[in-house]
Amino acid sequence: MDINKLKAFVAVCNTGSYTKVAKTFGYTHAGISYMIKSLEEEVGFSLLEKKGTSRIPTANARKILPDILNVLDSMDRLEHSIALGRSSMTAGLNIAAIESASVKWIPLTLSKFTELHPDIPVNVFTGDPFQINGWLRDDDADIGLSVQSWSDPDYDWTPLIQDRFYGILPKADPHTESVSVQDFDGKYIFVPNTYGNRSITNLLDTYGISYRIPNDNTISTMSVNANVAVGRGYSIATGLMIDSNRVVDELPELQPKILPIEPAEFREIGLSRKKDSSRNVLIDDFIHCLKQVIAEYPVMPPRGLGGSDSAGTPDEVEDSETLGK
């Protein structure tokens, strides 16, 4: 199955227009139409139908759309890994980070790091904790900013913050102060990037919660929030996830209700590194810069909730001195 056909189909689902997709992909309108028809012949049923002037996925298409999104996401990850293999990973500093941390802290950290080492190249690779483990194992990354519960237990671990979980609720949900994990039992749960974002499903599984993931589940965090806001389901996120993916202010009706989960649940964010890797001044300076940035730009509580629910750098973790301990 041609991956470009899948990309074209998803793009039409997002835009509702062959013409817009044709311009984006550099094809003609007829070319996109041919790709969709060819894909329909392969799967054996219609994928799109007209609604007014737009084209929307059919009922059967909505059933397979989550799997198509996962295939495309996996292809992106594969291409990223291939690029890693082709690149020279010996010079400079190579950092791997989960997306939420990469968005909020890494650019500011590298700004400080570059002031100390203007001639040192830095490569940053964003992925889920399992990819980060692999990059560290294969020496493609020198250090990983990841989640403790998914970090390889054979690696050294330096804790940075406790990242609290929050419930993402429909605007009409009756909860007002907090929500328990048990309140999600039997609910439709939207999970952004289902494969890589296992912190959410792991929390539910730990409590033995029965939940369903909608067939049209999406990788986009903003799409998840909008679907939850209008009552199509529920979701869970941590403070760092929310802080790095603020819902747009222009559409308040698409902003879900966000309440802390009680009793409080957290995931630990920190630095992972192979035990047998050698220490060097570049890594020490990067860690020092990162801790400065986290102290200056802590995880902010969701709008309407006072106080910060994510702990800062642990007092016992000074600079990089606990690496290897």
QUISULNOR-V380368 format. One record per backbone hydrogen bond with DSSP energy under -0.5 kcal/mol. NH is the residue of the N-H (numbers start at 1). CO is the residue of the C=O. If there is no record, write none. Layout:
nh->[NH;NH]
co->[CO;CO]
This chain:
nh->[5;6;7;8;9;10;11;12;13;14;15;16;21;22;23;24;25;26;27;32;33;34;35;36;37;38;39;40;41;42;43;44;45;49;51;54;55;56;58;62;63;64;65;66;66;68;69;70;71;72;73;74;75;76;77;78;79;80;81;82;83;84;85;86;87;89;93;95;95;96;97;98;102;103;104;105;106;107;109;110;111;112;113;114;115;116;117;120;121;123;125;127;131;132;133;134;135;136;137;138;139;140;141;142;143;144;145;146;146;148;150;151;151;155;156;158;159;160;161;162;163;163;164;165;166;167;168;169;169;171;173;179;183;184;185;186;187;189;189;190;190;194;197;198;200;201;202;203;204;205;206;207;208;209;211;212;214;217;224;225;226;227;228;229;230;231;232;234;235;237;239;242;243;244;245;245;251;254;255;256;257;259;260;261;262;267;269;269;270;271;272;273;275;277;284;285;286;287;288;289;290;291;292;293;294;295;296;297;305;306;311;311;317;318;319;321;323;325]
co->[2;2;3;4;5;6;7;8;9;10;11;12;17;18;19;20;21;22;22;28;29;30;31;32;33;34;35;36;37;38;39;40;40;56;54;51;16;49;47;58;59;60;61;62;215;64;65;66;67;68;69;70;71;72;73;74;75;76;77;78;79;80;81;82;83;87;121;93;123;143;125;145;98;99;100;101;101;102;105;106;107;108;109;110;111;112;113;117;119;93;95;97;128;128;129;130;131;132;133;134;136;135;135;94;94;272;96;144;270;268;147;147;148;152;273;271;157;269;269;311;161;267;162;265;237;259;235;167;257;229;170;260;180;181;182;210;184;187;212;188;234;191;193;196;197;197;198;199;200;201;202;203;205;204;209;187;212;214;220;221;222;223;224;225;226;228;227;188;168;166;164;238;239;240;241;242;248;251;252;254;169;167;177;165;179;163;161;267;146;158;144;156;154;274;280;281;282;283;284;285;286;287;288;289;290;291;292;293;302;304;162;309;314;316;317;318;320;322]
